[in-house]
Amino acid sequence: MAKFTFRGLEPEQLKQLSVDEFMKMVPSRYRRALKRGFTFHQKKLLEEIAKKPTAFHRTKSRDMVIVPQMLGVKLGVYSGKEYVTVEVTPEMLGYRLGELVLTRRVVKHSAPGFGATKSSKFIPLK
């Protein structure tokens, strides 16, 4: 089985990269976001991860770019209704947290319920 590499580097080597070095390896859209710097909440999340890397961390920062320091961490990313658990793997590097957690569900329609049509008023319930 082949080992995963990101731009020729293995996950152990990636964890040792600084944000500036990692920034040169990602596409321009994410590079621009990293160049602007992290927000207060994003910095706080990275500090919490550095203190307790094995703990579960909850965040609403869906626009945060996944950096190598986050590898192997379990995050609860807010979907607008609930926190969805995401375990950060090397394949997710460079993506945003919001891309991994969907905000809409698939709608599955079935038969109409009681009261949905005029004729269903007269259907006995038992």
C-alpha positions in Angstrom: 0.0 0.0 0.0 1.4 3.4 -1.0 2.0 6.0 1.7 0.3 9.4 1.4 2.5 12.3 0.5 1.5 16.0 0.1 3.8 17.7 -2.4 6.4 15.0 -1.8 6.3 15.3 2.1 5.0 12.6 4.5 2.7 13.6 7.3 5.5 13.5 9.9 7.5 16.0 7.9 4.4 18.1 7.3 3.7 18.5 11.0 7.1 20.2 11.4 6.4 22.8 8.7 5.6 26.4 9.7 2.5 28.1 8.3 4.7 30.2 6.0 6.4 27.1 4.5 3.0 25.4 4.1 1.6 28.5 2.5 3.9 28.1 -0.5 2.6 24.6 -1.1 -1.2 25.3 -1.4 -3.1 26.9 -4.3 -3.4 30.6 -4.5 -6.9 30.9 -3.0 -5.8 29.3 0.2 -2.4 31.0 0.1 -4.2 34.4 0.1 -6.3 33.4 3.1 -3.2 32.3 5.0 -1.3 35.4 4.0 -4.0 37.6 5.6 -3.5 35.8 8.9 -5.7 34.0 11.3 -8.7 35.6 13.1 -8.8 35.7 16.9 -11.0 32.6 17.1 -8.7 30.7 14.6 -5.6 31.6 16.6 -7.4 30.5 19.8 -8.3 27.1 18.2 -4.7 26.5 17.1 -3.4 27.4 20.6 -5.9 24.9 22.1 -4.8 22.2 19.7 -1.1 22.8 20.6 -2.0 22.5 24.3 -4.2 19.4 24.0 -3.8 17.6 20.6 -5.7 14.5 21.7 -8.8 16.4 23.0 -12.0 17.1 21.1 -12.2 20.8 20.0 -15.4 22.6 18.9 -15.3 25.5 16.5 -17.6 27.7 14.4 -14.6 28.8 12.2 -15.8 27.1 9.0 -13.6 29.4 6.9 -10.3 28.2 8.5 -7.8 26.6 6.2 -6.5 23.2 7.5 -2.8 23.5 8.4 -0.4 20.7 9.2 -0.6 21.5 13.0 -4.2 20.2 12.9 -3.3 16.7 11.6 -4.8 13.9 13.6 -7.1 16.2 15.7 -10.8 15.6 16.2 -12.8 18.7 15.6 -16.5 19.5 16.1 -17.3 21.9 13.2 -20.6 23.8 13.4 -23.0 23.1 10.5 -25.5 25.7 11.5 -27.6 23.3 13.6 -25.1 21.0 15.3 -21.4 20.2 15.7 -20.3 17.5 13.2 -17.2 15.5 14.2 -14.3 15.7 11.7 -11.0 13.9 12.2 -8.4 15.8 10.3 -6.4 13.5 7.9 -3.4 14.4 5.6 -5.8 14.4 2.6 -7.7 17.3 4.0 -4.7 19.7 4.1 -5.3 23.0 2.4 -9.1 22.7 2.4 -11.4 24.8 4.6 -13.3 23.2 7.5 -16.6 24.3 6.0 -15.9 22.3 2.8 -15.9 19.1 4.9 -19.2 19.7 6.8 -22.4 20.1 4.7 -25.0 22.6 5.9 -27.9 21.1 3.9 -29.4 17.7 4.0 -30.8 15.6 1.1 -34.6 15.9 1.0 -36.4 12.6 0.5 -40.1 13.0 -0.3 -42.6 10.2 0.4 -46.4 10.0 0.3 -48.3 13.0 1.5 -49.3 13.1 5.1 -52.6 13.5 6.8 -54.2 16.9 5.9 -51.9 17.5 2.9 -54.8 17.4 0.5 -58.5 18.1 0.7 -59.5 14.5 0.2 -57.2 13.3 3.0 -59.6 15.0 5.5 -62.1 12.2 5.0 -59.7 9.3 5.4 -60.3 7.5 8.7 -57.3 7.5 10.9 -57.8 3.9 12.2 
